[in-house]
Amino acid sequence: MEVGVPLKDITIHVGYLPGAIGMIAALHARYYSASYGFDQVFEAKVARELGEFVCRYDPAHDRLWLVRCADEVLGSIVIDGGDREDVAHLRWFILSDQLRGKGSAPSGRSGGRRWRS
């Protein structure tokens, strides 16, 4: 994919899509390998824990947002509600180099505030 994806081509998908676990793990692996020297152990940990999250995903307590361009996942963010009502974790927050620093969200895309209120 070309560098500098136009924001008009970006969509936000709520929930799982086939292939998302692998694409999210790959984004993390590339970024953290280049930035901090992390290896395959880190990538496997991301894939394993994200897979476990997706298997127990409950839309009443959890949320997975995918940043997409065509069929490619270029970013993600997760709210992991876990087992407790009073605690949630922000996890797997990543954007590809193609989107990092754009400073704007696609128009008409929201849902986080309405979801938790």
BANU-218295 format. One record per residue: residue in one letter; x, y, z of N, C-alpha, C, O in turn. Coordinates in steps of 0.001 Angstrom, whole numbers, padded with zeros to 6 digits, always signed. Example, Ala and Ser with C-alpha at 12.3 -4.5 7.8 and 13.67 -1.06 7.14 Angstrom:
<recs>
A+013190-005690+007800+012300-004500+007800+013200-003300+007800+014236-003319+008465/S+012850-002250+007080+013670-001060+007140+012900+000030+007870+013409+001138+008039/
</recs>
This chain:
<recs>
M+000855-001170+000000+000000+000000+000000+000895+001225+000000+001952+001212+000629/E+000499+002269-000683+001287+003495-000769+001318+004236+000554+000405+004123+001373/V+002397+005003+000749+002516+005827+001939+001576+007014+001789+001391+007528+000686/G+000981+007451+002900+000111+008615+002852-001283+008303+002344-001746+008923+001387/V-001951+007363+002961-003319+006995+002587-004240+008198+002829-004249+008749+003930/P-005012+008614+001822-005946+009730+002032-007018+009360+003060-007545+008248+003044/L-007331+010292+003942-008321+010021+004986-009678+009632+004415-010417+008884+005054/K-010018+010118+003237-011317+009776+002641-011427+008281+002334-012532+007764+002167/D-010294+007586+002258-010290+006157+001960-010323+005281+003214-010348+004053+003122/I-010324+005918+004376-010273+005193+005649-011686+004976+006187-012530+005870+006139/T-011921+003776+006695-013187+003481+007377-012868+002897+008751-011779+002375+008990/I-013839+003001+009634-013731+002414+010967-014766+001295+011050-015952+001504+010793/H-014301+000126+011408-015183-001027+011573-015217-001387+013048-014168-001455+013688/V-016398-001619+013596-016536-002041+014987-016725-003543+015010-017649-004074+014393/G-015839-004230+015729-015942-005675+015868-014899-006415+015050-014100-005820+014328/Y-014934-007707+015185-013967-008592+014538-014245-008728+013051-015395-008706+012614/L-013185-008867+012289-013243-009257+010876-012208-010359+010646-011151-010337+011276/P-012481-011318+009765-011495-012363+009488-010149-011755+009083-010081-010848+008253/G-009094-012274+009684-007743-011807+009404-007271-010685+010305-006091-010334+010287/A-008178-010109+011100-007824-008949+011931-006750-009283+012964-005857-008467+013197/I-006811-010437+013577-005829-010795+014598-004426-010776+014009-003514-010189+014592/G-004252-011405+012873-002938-011446+012230-002457-010078+011794-001281-009751+011953/M-003364-009266+011240-002957-007936+010779-002591-007023+011952-001638-006249+011857/I-003338-007108+013055-003032-006300+014234-001700-006748+014841-000872-005916+015209/A-001499-008060+014942-000232-008575+015476+000936-008130+014588+002001-007782+015100/A+000748-008139+013286+001813-007720+012364+002142-006232+012525+003313-005852+012508/L+001125-005398+012680+001373-003965+012912+002219-003768+014164+003190-003012+014147/H+001852-004448+015249+002609-004339+016489+004034-004871+016305+004994-004242+016749/A+004169-006015+015660+005490-006623+015480+006420-005710+014689+007575-005522+015072/R+005931-005143+013593+006777-004255+012778+007180-003003+013550+008348-002614+013542/Y+006216-002375+014215+006508-001138+014937+007489-001384+016090+008501-000692+016203/Y+007194-002359+016937+008010-002578+018124+009357-003235+017804+010312-003081+018565/S+009440-003949+016711+010731-004468+016277+011639-003329+015815+012799-003246+016218/A+011101-002455+014969+011889-001323+014455+012239-000325+015559+013343+000220+015569/S+011319-000082+016478+011521+000946+017502+012290+000458+018726+013058+001216+019319/Y+012089-000805+019109+012635-001281+020374+013348-002627+020288+013820-003141+021302/G+013431-003206+019087+014129-004474+018920+013363-005694+019402+013960-006754+019592/F+012059-005572+019603+011263-006720+020044+011289-007802+018961+011445-007501+017778/D+011135-009063+019376+011246-010174+018436+009945-010969+018332+008874-010487+018699/Q+010063-012183+017827+008898-013040+017581+008142-013397+018851+006952-013706+018791/V+008806-013360+019994+008128-013653+021255+007045-012604+021520+005943-012939+021954/F+007361-011351+021260+006379-010274+021429+005222-010433+020447+004059-010326+020837/E+005531-010687+019176+004466-010852+018180+003536-012002+018551+002317-011883+018424/A+004106-013111+019008+003294-014266+019415+002423-013918+020618+001270-014342+020691/K+002965-013147+021563+002189-012739+022744+001008-011866+022334-000099-012052+022838/V+001231-010912+021424+000142-010058+020941-000932-010910+020276-002118-010762+020571/A-000519-011795+019384-001484-012633+018660-002260-013539+019611-003474-013692+019473/R-001563-014137+020572-002213-015050+021528-003230-014309+022397-004373-014746+022531/E-002807-013178+022990-003703-012448+023881-004862-011811+023130-005981-011770+023641/L-004610-011316+021932-005690-010762+021127-006671-011861+020717-007883-011646+020724/G-006157-013022+020366-007024-014157+020038-007896-014566+021202-009079-014858+021025/E-007318-014590+022396-008095-014920+023594-009185-013870+023834-010312-014208+024195/F-008838-012598+023630-009830-011528+023791-010983-011703+022803-012148-011614+023188/V-010667-011949+021545-011702-012085+020511-012623-013262+020823-013823-013195+020556/C-012079-014328+021379-012902-015503+021707-013872-015238+022852-014921-015879+022923/R-013549-014315+023744-014452-014002+024863-015129-012647+024689-015758-012141+025619/Y-015007-012070+023526-015546-010741+023229-017037-010656+023568-017837-011484+023133/D-017384-009645+024348-018776-009395+024717-019072-007933+024422-018551-007059+025114/P-019891-007637+023420-020133-006241+023046-020776-005396+024147-020814-004171+024034/A-021274-006021+025195-021814-005259+026319-020699-004677+027191-020920-003706+027914/H-019491-005274+027124-018386-004843+027978-017109-004519+027218-016233-003834+027747/D-016993-004992+026007-015760-004860+025231-016035-004127+023922-017175-004029+023468/R-014973-003623+023338-015114-003012+022014-013794-003160+021262-012713-003016+021833/L-013910-003448+019981-012776-003544+019070-013071-002660+017872-014052-002871+017159/W-012216-001667+017654-012339-000804+016472-011176-001095+015546-010028-001169+015984/L-011469-001259+014270-010446-001488+013252-010420-000308+012298-011460+000115+011793/V-009245+000216+012054-009052+001264+011054-008698+000546+009762-007722-000200+009701/R-009510+000781+008717-009349+000012+007482-009218+000904+006260-009754+002010+006207/C-008504+000400+005303-008455+000960+003954-008575-000235+003026-007704-001105+002998/A-009660-000270+002269-009988-001446+001451-010071-002651+002390-010823-002615+003364/D-009321-003706+002118-009385-004907+002957-008238-004994+003954-008062-006025+004603/E-007469-003943+004082-006310-003962+004962-006610-003252+006281-007208-002176+006294/V-006191-003862+007384-006302-003235+008691-005047-002387+008892-003928-002900+008863/L-005247-001079+009097-004137-000145+009272-004035+000371+010702-003153+001170+011017/G-004930-000083+011560-004867+000328+012949-005950-000348+013758-006891-000931+013217/S-005795-000256+015074-006794-000843+015960-006726-000159+017313-005733+000472+017674/I-007809-000307+018040-007871+000076+019446-008939-000811+020092-009982-001089+019500/V-008656-001238+021297-009550-002161+021996-009820-001636+023399-008913-001158+024079/I-011067-001729+023822-011441-001587+025222-011783-002995+025696-012746-003608+025237/D-010978-003483+026615-011145-004821+027170-011811-004673+028532-011169-004287+029508/G-013112-004987+028589-013876-004846+029815-013550-005888+030856-013831-005687+032038/G-012964-006993+030449-012570-008025+031399-013725-008545+032214-014877-008544+031780/D-013387-008990+033405-014376-009632+034281-015006-008687+035289-015994-009044+035932/R-014452-007483+035440-014956-006555+036450-015737-005426+035794-015357-004927+034735/E-016819-005034+036426-017662-003950+035907-017002-002580+036022-017294-001688+035225/D-016117-002401+037003-015560-001082+037287-014175-000844+036674-013561+000192+036930/V-013679-001784+035872-012343-001660+035292-012383-002055+033824-013027-003034+033447/A-011692-001285+033007-011510-001641+031600-010071-001312+031227-009448-000448+031845/H-009546-001993+030226-008174-001789+029789-008165-001347+028330-008881-001897+027494/L-007350-000354+028045-007084+000068+026675-005954-000814+026163-004876-000850+026756/R-006194-001527+025063-005199-002476+024557-005117-002403+023034-006046-001947+022369/W-004014-002849+022512-003769-002998+021074-004090-001725+020291-004741-001761+019247/F-003617-000609+020822-003783+000697+020184-002580+000920+019285-001461+001100+019765/I-002816+000908+017971-001715+001023+017011-002241+001610+015705-003389+001381+015323/L-001390+002363+015035-001665+002840+013678-000453+002540+012820+000682+002600+013292/S-000692+002221+011574+000421+001994+010660+001153+003310+010408+000615+004391+010649/D+002364+003204+009927+003137+004398+009573+002398+005250+008546+002581+006467+008505/Q+001571+004628+007722+000826+005342+006688-000176+006328+007261-000553+007288+006589/L-000614+006103+008498-001628+006961+009113-001107+007784+010277-001695+008808+010624/R-000020+007353+010878+000489+008030+012068+000790+009490+011749+001464+009799+010766/G+000273+010391+012606+000528+011815+012441-000455+012544+011549-000260+013728+011274/K-001503+011884+011086-002499+012538+010234-003310+013576+011006-003685+014609+010451/G-003584+013305+012292-004243+014287+013142-005722+014472+012938-006275+015465+013409/S-006391+013561+012256-007818+013714+012036-008464+012353+011873-007848+011409+011378/A-009717+012268+012297-010489+011040+012123-011395+011187+010912-011760+012304+010544/P-011761+010073+010290-012706+010150+009186-014005+010813+009631-014461+010582+010750/S-014589+011610+008795-015813+012320+009169-016953+011338+009384-017044+010300+008730/G-017823+011704+010327-019006+010889+010576-018738+009625+011348-019627+008782+011457/R-017530+009455+011897-017202+008230+012618-017098+008552+014101-016273+009369+014509/S-017913+007923+014882-017831+008054+016329-018371+006780+016925-018374+005742+016264/G-018815+006831+018121-019422+005651+018730-018878+005341+020096-019573+004718+020899/G-017650+005752+020398-017075+005448+021693-017852+006061+022834-018163+005377+023809/R-018169+007325+022733-018871+008013+023823-020274+007435+023993-020701+007191+025121/R-020983+007216+022920-022344+006663+023025-022305+005248+023557-023209+004831+024280/W-021273+004505+023210-021197+003095+023595-021117+002923+025095-021784+002042+025637/R-020319+003735+025797-020124+003542+027228-021106+004340+028079-021137+004150+029295/S-021908+005223+027492-022825+006017+028324-024125+005296+028584-025001+005829+029266/
</recs>
